[in-house]
Amino acid sequence: MNTFGRAFRLTTFGESHGAAIGGVVDGMPAGIDIDLEFIQSELNRRRPGQSKITTSRQESDKVELLSGVFEGKSTGCPIGFIVRNENQHSQDYENLRTIFRPSHADFTYYSKYGIRDHRGGGRSSARITISRVVGGALAKLVLRQQGIDIQAYTSQVGNIALDRDYSQYDLSQTESNAVRCPDPVKAEAMEQLISEVKADGDTIGGVITCIIKGCPTGLGEPEFGKLHAELGAAMLSINAVKGFEYGDGFDFASKRGSEINDAFVSNGNGISTLTNHSGGIQGGISNGQDIYFRVAFKPVATLLKEQKTVDIEGNDTTFTARGRHDPCVLPRAVPVVEAMAAMTVLDLLMLQKGEKV
């Protein structure tokens, strides 16, 4: 399946070392101002080579819109786009042609299709998230008009984690450092840890927190298609994601109901809650409060040190990866998390309103 969404749909194509990454957005509402600078700025947040703690691959990641836009506005027709690959070093992967890298998609792709693109992982590469970021940027342009804002940030790298609620941080500071963490002190420690891991030829994982503000009540379905299930499926489709929790998540398991129930109150403008342990979702449907969730990313599977594995014949072997790789995916994954959240919310919003927003 290469298509995401039902009313707002993104179909993606491309491989890491192919000619281009691209996609088609179908269902984009007509008459939306298409801010190309904003779309490009979202891609720049995901772009490789942006700091010393990311891969050194140099790509401009310049987006080309091919259709669906006239005189700066969406026409309602499919928006086709491409981002050309410019800086592939395919020779760096030649030693991987006949072996399966540990914890990569090499073995599973080969088992499923009987063929695989060993150059940078091909279709399984995180580079294909370019298409998601473009789709998410277009979704954000629509959500802006609905007063819905989506903000993600790095909340943990390794054992260095933020220890306060998201509301206690100035999230406008997220883009002020290479790690994309709103706490400058923790951000410095995270960056130092990533640098140490990189110097050792190793990788490290972490957590991204995302907040959706302004989401109206009523999004999501009461049985199948619950809002948190849709968000979870979207997040778990991102490369290297291994966990998803919303609201207080796994902390609920050690609490009593009297500690975590969100009491309803009348605030003069309607009904609200005194607390938000539920993360803005109850019974699978949005309740009008901030929606917040956390996404856990594993360490990048490519290590610049010797590892044991087998080749396609099942023979034991060892290898050392070459090339340019992220020691930690978190900083560049922040806009990807936002993009998937934006497309999920817009898709459900359009379904709720009969595709009219």
Secondary structure by P-SEA (a helix, b strand, c coil): cccccccbbbbbbbcccccccccccccccccccccaaaaaaaaaaaccccccccccccccbbbbbccccccccccccbbbbbbbbcccccccccccccccccccaaaaaaaaccccccccccccccccaaaaaaaaaaaaaaaaaacbbbbbbbcccccccccccccccccccccccccccccaaaaaaaaaaaaaaaaacbbbbbbbbbbbccccccccccccccaaaaaaaaaaacccccccccccccccccccccccbbbbbbcccccccccccccccccccccccbbbbbbbbcccccccccccccccccccbbbbbbccccccccccaaaaaaaaaaaaaaaaaaaaacccc
